[in-house]
Amino acid sequence: MNREKMRRRYRRFPWLSDIGGIKSAIGELRGIGHPEQPKLRKSSASRYDIRVTEDWFIDAISSRVAHHVENRMEYPFFGERIFDEPLVGFVRGNDPLLLEYKEIIGPHHFTPEEIMAWQAKRNGVPAPAAEELSVVSFVLPISAKTKEDNAASTKWPAERWAQTRMSGEMFSQLIVREIVTNLMKRGILAVAPDVTPMFNKKRYPKAGWASPWSHRHMAYAAGLGTFGMQDFLITPKGAAHRCGSFVVHRRLTPNRKRPDDIHAWCLHYQGKECLKCAGRCPVGAITREHAHDKEACYRHVAQSTRHCLKNYRLFIYGCGLCSTGVPCESRIPAGLRK
């Protein structure tokens, strides 16, 4: 059966054939169902491979986004790209902010040293110290057509957005697994926290609905963006994107300056009239007084699964309305760019 027929069939029987969407959801919530972790090729010399530089990582991510067959929409949008050219940044494993995340996000949040210690133990090698590690962070901007469709929606995610939420997330995890596997074969210890059994999303006492590894917070630490009122990361390419990150046993040099103000690129927090994201929220989960109500947001997003299944034959949840049709959708808002 050819690829198109398979996808049409998948559209007809999503409960039975949308294995990808179901596995992705279970993996995100329970940390299970992911492919087996790659094994480390134990060679003391490989870790110092001079070819694996900052530019190597930028090219490894950018070339996959540009050419990978999986960076494509499914039926009925065959051939359209899911993501545009990415942003890539680095943060050292001993950056004090990453330890502060234990207080800011909660004690459940991994440091690079902690998640790498898990990978090192699995492979029977000493756990590297924090100063020997780096986090590679990237932002995948969502395509213009998808943003346009979602900006026209008023309650539920548009079909292109729902596809991006599912296929785009799997693509992001796929390219990270490819890069991590490449590194491990070279003898360079690496790990993608969100595709390990250590990863699960649940309610935590302080943070509410959260995961033990936040791609958005790693992107902020790497200087790729700052937080908006709706909790999305506003980057030089806007707030409509997916983030990814992984940890590697390399001392990489940060390539972007991190703003001290975590809300530096949000109009509202910079004292300028906006609140466009609040007006876009279909359930009033964003307000001037309380910013982003994660519980109200979660309840609405959870209900979107039924809509996506019925209308798009996709087993996925999502929304994203507050990141589209707003001044920070595709750029840092005018007046805040430096």
DRENLO-654817 format. One record per residue (C-alpha): residue in three letters; residue number from 1; x, y, z. Coordinates in nm, 2 decimals, decimal comma, padded with zeros to 4 digits, always signed. Example, Ala and Ser with C-alpha at 12.3 -4.5 7.8 and 13.67 -1.06 7.14 Angstrom:
BEGIN
['ALA'; 1; [+01,23; -00,45; +00,78]]
['SER'; 2; [+01,37; -00,11; +00,71]]
END
This chain:
BEGIN
['MET'; 1; [+00,00; +00,00; +00,00]]
['ASN'; 2; [+00,15; +00,34; -00,10]]
['ARG'; 3; [+00,20; +00,62; +00,15]]
['GLU'; 4; [-00,10; +00,83; +00,04]]
['LYS'; 5; [-00,34; +00,53; +00,06]]
['MET'; 6; [-00,21; +00,45; +00,41]]
['ARG'; 7; [-00,27; +00,81; +00,53]]
['ARG'; 8; [-00,62; +00,82; +00,38]]
['ARG'; 9; [-00,69; +00,50; +00,56]]
['TYR'; 10; [-00,55; +00,64; +00,88]]
['ARG'; 11; [-00,79; +00,93; +00,84]]
['ARG'; 12; [-01,08; +00,69; +00,82]]
['PHE'; 13; [-01,00; +00,49; +01,13]]
['PRO'; 14; [-00,81; +00,71; +01,36]]
['TRP'; 15; [-00,89; +00,51; +01,68]]
['LEU'; 16; [-00,74; +00,20; +01,52]]
['SER'; 17; [-00,47; +00,33; +01,30]]
['ASP'; 18; [-00,34; +00,65; +01,45]]
['ILE'; 19; [-00,07; +00,47; +01,64]]
['GLY'; 20; [+00,17; +00,76; +01,61]]
['GLY'; 21; [-00,07; +01,01; +01,78]]
['ILE'; 22; [-00,16; +00,77; +02,05]]
['LYS'; 23; [+00,20; +00,67; +02,12]]
['SER'; 24; [+00,31; +01,04; +02,12]]
['ALA'; 25; [+00,04; +01,13; +02,38]]
['ILE'; 26; [+00,12; +00,83; +02,60]]
['GLY'; 27; [+00,49; +00,91; +02,58]]
['GLU'; 28; [+00,44; +01,27; +02,68]]
['LEU'; 29; [+00,22; +01,18; +02,97]]
['ARG'; 30; [+00,38; +00,86; +03,10]]
['GLY'; 31; [+00,73; +00,85; +02,95]]
['ILE'; 32; [+00,67; +00,51; +02,78]]
['GLY'; 33; [+00,65; +00,38; +02,43]]
['HIS'; 34; [+00,96; +00,56; +02,29]]
['PRO'; 35; [+01,22; +00,37; +02,09]]
['GLU'; 36; [+01,50; +00,22; +02,28]]
['GLN'; 37; [+01,79; +00,45; +02,37]]
['PRO'; 38; [+02,10; +00,42; +02,16]]
['LYS'; 39; [+02,41; +00,26; +02,30]]
['LEU'; 40; [+02,73; +00,45; +02,36]]
['ARG'; 41; [+03,03; +00,34; +02,15]]
['LYS'; 42; [+03,29; +00,34; +02,43]]
['SER'; 43; [+03,60; +00,51; +02,28]]
['SER'; 44; [+03,79; +00,75; +02,49]]
['ALA'; 45; [+03,91; +00,94; +02,19]]
['SER'; 46; [+03,57; +01,00; +02,02]]
['ARG'; 47; [+03,45; +01,25; +02,28]]
['TYR'; 48; [+03,71; +01,49; +02,16]]
['ASP'; 49; [+03,61; +01,47; +01,79]]
['ILE'; 50; [+03,70; +01,82; +01,67]]
['ARG'; 51; [+03,43; +01,80; +01,40]]
['VAL'; 52; [+03,15; +01,82; +01,65]]
['THR'; 53; [+03,13; +02,19; +01,70]]
['GLU'; 54; [+02,86; +02,45; +01,75]]
['ASP'; 55; [+02,84; +02,48; +01,37]]
['TRP'; 56; [+02,80; +02,10; +01,34]]
['PHE'; 57; [+02,49; +02,11; +01,57]]
['ILE'; 58; [+02,34; +02,41; +01,38]]
['ASP'; 59; [+02,39; +02,23; +01,05]]
['ALA'; 60; [+02,26; +01,90; +01,18]]
['ILE'; 61; [+01,93; +02,06; +01,29]]
['SER'; 62; [+01,89; +02,31; +01,01]]
['SER'; 63; [+01,96; +02,06; +00,73]]
['ARG'; 64; [+01,70; +01,81; +00,87]]
['VAL'; 65; [+01,44; +02,08; +00,89]]
['ALA'; 66; [+01,51; +02,18; +00,53]]
['HIS'; 67; [+01,53; +01,84; +00,38]]
['HIS'; 68; [+01,39; +01,57; +00,60]]
['VAL'; 69; [+01,10; +01,38; +00,45]]
['GLU'; 70; [+00,91; +01,38; +00,78]]
['ASN'; 71; [+00,89; +01,76; +00,79]]
['ARG'; 72; [+00,58; +01,74; +00,57]]
['MET'; 73; [+00,21; +01,77; +00,63]]
['GLU'; 74; [-00,02; +01,48; +00,58]]
['TYR'; 75; [-00,35; +01,45; +00,39]]
['PRO'; 76; [-00,51; +01,68; +00,28]]
['PHE'; 77; [-00,20; +01,91; +00,28]]
['PHE'; 78; [+00,05; +01,67; +00,13]]
['GLY'; 79; [+00,39; +01,82; +00,06]]
['GLU'; 80; [+00,36; +02,13; +00,27]]
['ARG'; 81; [+00,64; +02,19; +00,52]]
['ILE'; 82; [+00,55; +02,18; +00,89]]
['PHE'; 83; [+00,83; +02,40; +01,00]]
['ASP'; 84; [+01,05; +02,68; +00,86]]
['GLU'; 85; [+01,42; +02,75; +00,92]]
['PRO'; 86; [+01,50; +02,69; +01,29]]
['LEU'; 87; [+01,68; +02,89; +01,55]]
['VAL'; 88; [+01,96; +02,71; +01,74]]
['GLY'; 89; [+02,13; +02,81; +02,07]]
['PHE'; 90; [+02,35; +02,67; +02,34]]
['VAL'; 91; [+02,37; +02,69; +02,72]]
['ARG'; 92; [+02,64; +02,54; +02,93]]
['GLY'; 93; [+02,55; +02,27; +03,18]]
['ASN'; 94; [+02,68; +02,46; +03,48]]
['ASP'; 95; [+02,49; +02,78; +03,39]]
['PRO'; 96; [+02,35; +02,89; +03,73]]
['LEU'; 97; [+02,01; +02,95; +03,59]]
['LEU'; 98; [+01,96; +02,58; +03,52]]
['LEU'; 99; [+02,00; +02,51; +03,89]]
['GLU'; 100; [+01,77; +02,80; +03,97]]
['TYR'; 101; [+01,50; +02,62; +03,77]]
['LYS'; 102; [+01,47; +02,38; +04,07]]
['GLU'; 103; [+01,32; +02,68; +04,25]]
['ILE'; 104; [+01,16; +02,87; +03,96]]
['ILE'; 105; [+00,98; +02,56; +03,81]]
['GLY'; 106; [+01,00; +02,31; +04,09]]
['PRO'; 107; [+01,24; +02,05; +04,24]]
['HIS'; 108; [+01,10; +01,79; +03,99]]
['HIS'; 109; [+01,28; +01,97; +03,70]]
['PHE'; 110; [+01,60; +01,79; +03,59]]
['THR'; 111; [+01,93; +01,96; +03,56]]
['PRO'; 112; [+02,15; +01,86; +03,26]]
['GLU'; 113; [+02,38; +01,68; +03,51]]
['GLU'; 114; [+02,09; +01,48; +03,65]]
['ILE'; 115; [+01,95; +01,35; +03,32]]
['MET'; 116; [+02,29; +01,28; +03,18]]
['ALA'; 117; [+02,38; +01,08; +03,49]]
['TRP'; 118; [+02,09; +00,85; +03,40]]
['GLN'; 119; [+02,23; +00,80; +03,05]]
['ALA'; 120; [+02,58; +00,75; +03,18]]
['LYS'; 121; [+02,46; +00,48; +03,43]]
['ARG'; 122; [+02,28; +00,30; +03,15]]
['ASN'; 123; [+02,60; +00,28; +02,95]]
['GLY'; 124; [+02,83; +00,19; +03,24]]
['VAL'; 125; [+03,04; +00,51; +03,22]]
['PRO'; 126; [+03,12; +00,78; +03,48]]
['ALA'; 127; [+02,86; +01,06; +03,49]]
['PRO'; 128; [+03,01; +01,39; +03,35]]
['ALA'; 129; [+03,02; +01,70; +03,57]]
['ALA'; 130; [+02,79; +01,99; +03,49]]
['GLU'; 131; [+03,07; +02,20; +03,35]]
['GLU'; 132; [+03,15; +01,93; +03,09]]
['LEU'; 133; [+02,79; +01,94; +02,95]]
['SER'; 134; [+02,59; +02,16; +02,72]]
['VAL'; 135; [+02,22; +02,19; +02,63]]
['VAL'; 136; [+02,15; +02,23; +02,26]]
['SER'; 137; [+01,82; +02,41; +02,22]]
['PHE'; 138; [+01,62; +02,48; +01,90]]
['VAL'; 139; [+01,30; +02,66; +01,79]]
['LEU'; 140; [+01,10; +02,53; +01,50]]
['PRO'; 141; [+00,89; +02,82; +01,35]]
['ILE'; 142; [+00,55; +02,70; +01,23]]
['SER'; 143; [+00,47; +02,76; +00,86]]
['ALA'; 144; [+00,28; +03,07; +00,74]]
['LYS'; 145; [-00,02; +02,88; +00,62]]
['THR'; 146; [-00,07; +02,70; +00,95]]
['LYS'; 147; [-00,04; +03,03; +01,14]]
['GLU'; 148; [-00,29; +03,19; +00,90]]
['ASP'; 149; [-00,54; +02,91; +00,95]]
['ASN'; 150; [-00,51; +02,91; +01,33]]
['ALA'; 151; [-00,54; +03,29; +01,34]]
['ALA'; 152; [-00,88; +03,26; +01,17]]
['SER'; 153; [-01,00; +03,01; +01,43]]
['THR'; 154; [-01,20; +03,12; +01,73]]
['LYS'; 155; [-01,25; +02,82; +01,95]]
['TRP'; 156; [-01,06; +02,51; +01,84]]
['PRO'; 157; [-00,72; +02,46; +01,66]]
['ALA'; 158; [-00,72; +02,46; +01,28]]
['GLU'; 159; [-00,65; +02,13; +01,10]]
['ARG'; 160; [-00,30; +02,24; +00,99]]
['TRP'; 161; [-00,23; +02,34; +01,35]]
['ALA'; 162; [-00,36; +02,00; +01,48]]
['GLN'; 163; [-00,14; +01,82; +01,23]]
['THR'; 164; [+00,16; +02,03; +01,35]]
['ARG'; 165; [+00,08; +01,95; +01,71]]
['MET'; 166; [+00,10; +01,58; +01,63]]
['SER'; 167; [+00,33; +01,52; +01,33]]
['GLY'; 168; [+00,55; +01,82; +01,42]]
['GLU'; 169; [+00,61; +01,70; +01,77]]
['MET'; 170; [+00,70; +01,35; +01,64]]
['PHE'; 171; [+00,93; +01,51; +01,38]]
['SER'; 172; [+01,10; +01,72; +01,65]]
['GLN'; 173; [+01,16; +01,41; +01,86]]
['LEU'; 174; [+01,27; +01,21; +01,55]]
['ILE'; 175; [+01,55; +01,45; +01,45]]
['VAL'; 176; [+01,68; +01,47; +01,81]]
['ARG'; 177; [+01,69; +01,09; +01,83]]
['GLU'; 178; [+01,88; +01,08; +01,50]]
['ILE'; 179; [+02,14; +01,34; +01,62]]
['VAL'; 180; [+02,17; +01,17; +01,96]]
['THR'; 181; [+02,22; +00,83; +01,80]]
['ASN'; 182; [+02,49; +00,98; +01,57]]
['LEU'; 183; [+02,67; +01,13; +01,87]]
['MET'; 184; [+02,65; +00,81; +02,08]]
['LYS'; 185; [+02,80; +00,61; +01,78]]
['ARG'; 186; [+03,09; +00,86; +01,78]]
['GLY'; 187; [+03,14; +00,79; +02,15]]
['ILE'; 188; [+02,99; +01,12; +02,26]]
['LEU'; 189; [+02,74; +01,08; +02,55]]
['ALA'; 190; [+02,41; +01,25; +02,47]]
['VAL'; 191; [+02,05; +01,23; +02,58]]
['ALA'; 192; [+01,71; +01,37; +02,48]]
['PRO'; 193; [+01,52; +01,40; +02,81]]
['ASP'; 194; [+01,17; +01,40; +02,66]]
['VAL'; 195; [+01,21; +01,06; +02,50]]
['THR'; 196; [+01,33; +00,87; +02,81]]
['PRO'; 197; [+01,13; +00,68; +03,07]]
['MET'; 198; [+01,22; +00,97; +03,31]]
['PHE'; 199; [+00,98; +01,20; +03,13]]
['ASN'; 200; [+00,62; +01,25; +03,22]]
['LYS'; 201; [+00,37; +01,53; +03,23]]
['LYS'; 202; [+00,15; +01,57; +03,54]]
['ARG'; 203; [+00,03; +01,81; +03,81]]
['TYR'; 204; [+00,30; +01,93; +04,04]]
['PRO'; 205; [+00,24; +02,11; +04,37]]
['LYS'; 206; [+00,40; +02,44; +04,27]]
['ALA'; 207; [+00,40; +02,44; +03,89]]
['GLY'; 208; [+00,06; +02,28; +03,81]]
['TRP'; 209; [+00,06; +02,09; +03,48]]
['ALA'; 210; [+00,43; +02,06; +03,39]]
['SER'; 211; [+00,70; +01,82; +03,28]]
['PRO'; 212; [+01,04; +01,74; +03,43]]
['TRP'; 213; [+01,22; +01,90; +03,14]]
['SER'; 214; [+01,10; +02,23; +02,98]]
['HIS'; 215; [+01,21; +02,30; +02,63]]
['ARG'; 216; [+01,08; +02,65; +02,66]]
['HIS'; 217; [+01,29; +02,73; +02,97]]
['MET'; 218; [+01,60; +02,57; +02,80]]
['ALA'; 219; [+01,54; +02,80; +02,50]]
['TYR'; 220; [+01,52; +03,10; +02,73]]
['ALA'; 221; [+01,84; +02,99; +02,90]]
['ALA'; 222; [+02,01; +02,97; +02,55]]
['GLY'; 223; [+01,90; +03,32; +02,46]]
['LEU'; 224; [+01,64; +03,21; +02,20]]
['GLY'; 225; [+01,34; +03,41; +02,34]]
['THR'; 226; [+01,16; +03,55; +02,64]]
['PHE'; 227; [+00,82; +03,46; +02,78]]
['GLY'; 228; [+00,49; +03,62; +02,69]]
['MET'; 229; [+00,18; +03,68; +02,90]]
['GLN'; 230; [+00,04; +03,35; +02,76]]
['ASP'; 231; [+00,35; +03,16; +02,86]]
['PHE'; 232; [+00,46; +03,10; +02,51]]
['LEU'; 233; [+00,82; +03,18; +02,43]]
['ILE'; 234; [+00,85; +03,49; +02,21]]
['THR'; 235; [+01,15; +03,45; +01,98]]
['PRO'; 236; [+01,30; +03,65; +01,69]]
['LYS'; 237; [+01,07; +03,44; +01,47]]
['GLY'; 238; [+00,77; +03,48; +01,70]]
['ALA'; 239; [+00,57; +03,27; +01,94]]
['ALA'; 240; [+00,41; +03,02; +01,70]]
['HIS'; 241; [+00,66; +02,74; +01,71]]
['ARG'; 242; [+00,77; +02,41; +01,87]]
['CYS'; 243; [+01,08; +02,39; +02,09]]
['GLY'; 244; [+01,32; +02,10; +02,14]]
['SER'; 245; [+01,64; +02,04; +02,33]]
['PHE'; 246; [+01,89; +01,77; +02,43]]
['VAL'; 247; [+02,20; +01,74; +02,64]]
['VAL'; 248; [+02,55; +01,65; +02,51]]
['HIS'; 249; [+02,89; +01,58; +02,67]]
['ARG'; 250; [+03,06; +01,88; +02,50]]
['ARG'; 251; [+03,17; +02,22; +02,62]]
['LEU'; 252; [+02,98; +02,44; +02,37]]
['THR'; 253; [+03,00; +02,81; +02,36]]
['PRO'; 254; [+02,67; +03,01; +02,39]]
['ASN'; 255; [+02,59; +03,19; +02,07]]
['ARG'; 256; [+02,32; +03,43; +02,19]]
['LYS'; 257; [+02,29; +03,68; +02,47]]
['ARG'; 258; [+02,01; +03,60; +02,71]]
['PRO'; 259; [+01,79; +03,90; +02,81]]
['ASP'; 260; [+01,79; +03,95; +03,19]]
['ASP'; 261; [+01,41; +04,03; +03,18]]
['ILE'; 262; [+01,22; +03,71; +03,12]]
['HIS'; 263; [+00,94; +03,92; +02,96]]
['ALA'; 264; [+01,16; +04,15; +02,75]]
['TRP'; 265; [+00,98; +04,08; +02,42]]
['CYS'; 266; [+00,62; +04,09; +02,56]]
['LEU'; 267; [+00,43; +04,42; +02,49]]
['HIS'; 268; [+00,21; +04,38; +02,80]]
['TYR'; 269; [+00,49; +04,33; +03,04]]
['GLN'; 270; [+00,68; +04,62; +02,89]]
['GLY'; 271; [+00,40; +04,85; +02,97]]
['LYS'; 272; [+00,25; +04,88; +02,62]]
['GLU'; 273; [-00,11; +04,82; +02,55]]
['CYS'; 274; [-00,18; +04,48; +02,39]]
['LEU'; 275; [-00,36; +04,19; +02,56]]
['LYS'; 276; [-00,42; +04,05; +02,22]]
['CYS'; 277; [-00,35; +03,70; +02,34]]
['ALA'; 278; [-00,61; +03,74; +02,62]]
['GLY'; 279; [-00,87; +03,83; +02,36]]
['ARG'; 280; [-00,78; +03,53; +02,15]]
['CYS'; 281; [-00,83; +03,28; +02,43]]
['PRO'; 282; [-01,17; +03,11; +02,39]]
['VAL'; 283; [-01,21; +03,04; +02,76]]
['GLY'; 284; [-01,07; +03,35; +02,92]]
['ALA'; 285; [-00,77; +03,17; +03,06]]
['ILE'; 286; [-00,55; +03,48; +03,01]]
['THR'; 287; [-00,63; +03,80; +03,20]]
['ARG'; 288; [-00,46; +04,12; +03,29]]
['GLU'; 289; [-00,49; +04,04; +03,67]]
['HIS'; 290; [-00,37; +03,68; +03,67]]
['ALA'; 291; [-00,19; +03,63; +03,34]]
['HIS'; 292; [-00,21; +03,26; +03,23]]
['ASP'; 293; [-00,44; +03,03; +03,42]]
['LYS'; 294; [-00,28; +02,69; +03,34]]
['GLU'; 295; [-00,57; +02,48; +03,48]]
['ALA'; 296; [-00,84; +02,66; +03,27]]
['CYS'; 297; [-00,61; +02,63; +02,97]]
['TYR'; 298; [-00,56; +02,26; +03,03]]
['ARG'; 299; [-00,93; +02,19; +03,06]]
['HIS'; 300; [-01,00; +02,35; +02,72]]
['VAL'; 301; [-00,70; +02,18; +02,55]]
['ALA'; 302; [-00,81; +01,84; +02,69]]
['GLN'; 303; [-01,15; +01,89; +02,53]]
['SER'; 304; [-01,00; +01,96; +02,19]]
['THR'; 305; [-00,92; +01,59; +02,14]]
['ARG'; 306; [-01,28; +01,52; +02,07]]
['HIS'; 307; [-01,30; +01,81; +01,82]]
['CYS'; 308; [-00,98; +01,70; +01,64]]
['LEU'; 309; [-01,09; +01,34; +01,63]]
['LYS'; 310; [-01,43; +01,42; +01,49]]
['ASN'; 311; [-01,34; +01,68; +01,24]]
['TYR'; 312; [-00,98; +01,60; +01,14]]
['ARG'; 313; [-00,96; +01,23; +01,22]]
['LEU'; 314; [-00,66; +01,31; +01,44]]
['PHE'; 315; [-00,60; +01,17; +01,78]]
['ILE'; 316; [-00,44; +01,48; +01,93]]
['TYR'; 317; [-00,51; +01,78; +02,15]]
['GLY'; 318; [-00,40; +02,14; +02,11]]
['CYS'; 319; [-00,51; +02,50; +02,08]]
['GLY'; 320; [-00,24; +02,77; +02,01]]
['LEU'; 321; [-00,50; +03,04; +01,94]]
['CYS'; 322; [-00,32; +03,28; +02,18]]
['SER'; 323; [+00,01; +03,25; +01,98]]
['THR'; 324; [-00,15; +03,33; +01,64]]
['GLY'; 325; [-00,33; +03,65; +01,53]]
['VAL'; 326; [-00,12; +03,85; +01,78]]
['PRO'; 327; [+00,17; +04,10; +01,74]]
['CYS'; 328; [+00,42; +03,84; +01,85]]
['GLU'; 329; [+00,30; +03,56; +01,62]]
['SER'; 330; [+00,60; +03,57; +01,38]]
['ARG'; 331; [+00,85; +03,82; +01,53]]
['ILE'; 332; [+00,95; +04,03; +01,83]]
['PRO'; 333; [+00,68; +04,30; +01,84]]
['ALA'; 334; [+00,78; +04,64; +01,69]]
['GLY'; 335; [+00,91; +04,87; +01,95]]
['LEU'; 336; [+01,08; +04,59; +02,15]]
['ARG'; 337; [+01,34; +04,49; +01,89]]
['LYS'; 338; [+01,70; +04,58; +01,96]]
END
